[in-house]
Amino acid sequence: MPASPPAFPRKLLAPRHWSAWLGIGVVRALAWLPPRWLLDLGGAFGTTIAPLLRSRERVIRRNLEACFPELDAGAREDLRRESNRELGRMLGEFALGWFGSDAKLARLDVQVDGLEHLAAARAQGRGVLLVGGHFSHLELCARLISRQIRIAGMYRKMESAVFEYAILQARLRYADTMFDKYALRATVKYLKQGGTIWYAPDQDLRGKDSVFAPFFGIPASTLTATHHLARLSGAAVMPFFHRRTPTGGYALRLEAPLADFPSMDVTADTARVNAAIERMVREAPEQYLWAHKRFKTRPNGAPPLY
């Protein structure tokens, strides 16, 4: 069963938190809308606010130029516009993932493939690391896969105490537990006990536990946690693909675990993880979070991309 939600801290009732509670209220209200409305309204919202977010627009353009040099300018511009729409849809899909009812999620068109790989790993008594990427629907698809299998998650704590409390409480309604980056010992223990953890290591967090590994052919500062968690726990590392279909449904796929992982080479292992995430992105490039500065940390002597 999922862990018990955190007790409510009364200090969050202070007036300085009221604006954050208003934001939570708006997100909860969005979850009442039909999913098709969320996608349509979110896409329109993303298009409308894009001109106001000029710095993010520059980041998206630079990422697309760097990662898709084979596309002509027109094709990249189409991809940029769709990426903006996805940023708007992300808010609606987060709302649905956090606060949508089980009945509403049960009505979504969801296809899940590859569960036999998970069953095989469990038959061997192994834990599983489901490695995914930062797509607009990552939160929703984590909840959708939890309807099929028991999972826990790894996450970064939010700066807002209100959002941290409300979102953690929402996640713990369907997840076994949530581990932050400091809970290494608990994470390893959970995996050793045969647990399944979902997380996405595809952001540049400038941590000391990072190496440069290719992502779309570009050296990208990447967390080495996948290698270390697999080494310490014996868990299988399984790529978790998810994308929204043209009809508004969701296609989820678990691939066979990465063979002979981990190796003795942390950089080579991290490169394999990045290659799997790149394949995910190429299946649905418009749905990836291109607004993130994935290449903000550069190798010594390399010019900045942003």
Buried (B, 14 or more C-beta within 10 A) or exposed (E): EBEEBEEEEEEBEEEEBEEBBEBBEEBBEBBBBEBEEBBBBBBEBBBEEBEEBEEBBEBBBBBBBBBBEEBEEEEBEEBBBBBBBBBBBBBBBBBBBBBBEEEBBEEBEBEBEBBEBBEEBBEEEBBBBBBBBBBBBBBBBBBBBBEEBEBBBBBEBBEBBBBBBBBBBBBBEBBBBBBEBEBBEEBBBBBBEBBBBBBBBBBBBEEEEBBBBBBBEBBBBBBBBBBBBBBBBBBBBBBBBBBBEEEEEBBBBBBEBBEEBBBEEBBBBBBBBBBBBBEBBEEBBBBBBBBBBBBBBBEEEEEEBE
